[in-house]
């Protein structure tokens, strides 16, 4: 009886061990195969056949390298290759990268320089201003002394002839002769005037002389040895104080460019005529 029980127990133990072994095998993890490890079977393709069921063979292009965000796969183990940093997508060569802006500096303007007044002459004491009165501007030739009015008319009539020789009897010679230049001249005074003219016959200088005597005039140095009536009046009037009408009168004699130059110089320096109260032609000069 004991032998039978032991035999039953032995058989029951064998069954339990077998069951445990089967459960263990069933629960063991199965090895996962990557797609690259799945065995391929070369299936022979049928020979080329004619007809509607004919299969066209075409060579497939090679696979492109892994350039996307998908992880790389180890061909031997089939596992993903982990990288420390994510791969950055390739830069698009078609996009043009703008260069960084270049900082430029706008140059500052030059400082404004205020012109200073010219240095006072030696005759003016420091702190004092030269007080030079502006003479009255005159237009009425009837106010002239008769000798002055007569000489003026003779000179203008000679200019209108167009013959510069007509001025010869009106020009004084000698020590108190008519001054035609600030420098001393030698030779014939008529030839000297011709050389001043832009043309060979001296007609340009005749026109200038006529226009000068046709302008307004001033009476200067009254009561002195140098007293004279002087044309044009611009000689004794500050140019910056001329009004519109007076500038028109000035432009009958000089150009606008000459006017600007004379303003920079500070005085009228074109031709002017002086006649003494006794009717003597004193000067016909230009310059300063």
Secondary structure, 3 states (H helix, E strand, C coil): CHHHHHHHHHHHHHHHHHHHHHHHHHHCCCCCCCHHHCCCCCCCCCCCCCCCCCCCCCCCCCCCCCCCCCCEECCCCCCEECCCCCCCCCCCCCCCCCCCCCCCCCCCCCCCCCCCCCCCCCCCCCCCCCCCCCCCCECCHHHCCHHHHHHHHHHHHHHHHCCHHHHHHHCCCCCCCCECCCCCCCCCHHHHHHHHCCCCCCHHHHHHHHHHHHCCEEEECCCCCCCEEEECHHHHCCHHHCCHHHHHHHHCCCCHHHHHHHHHHCCCCCCEEEECCCCCEEEEECCC
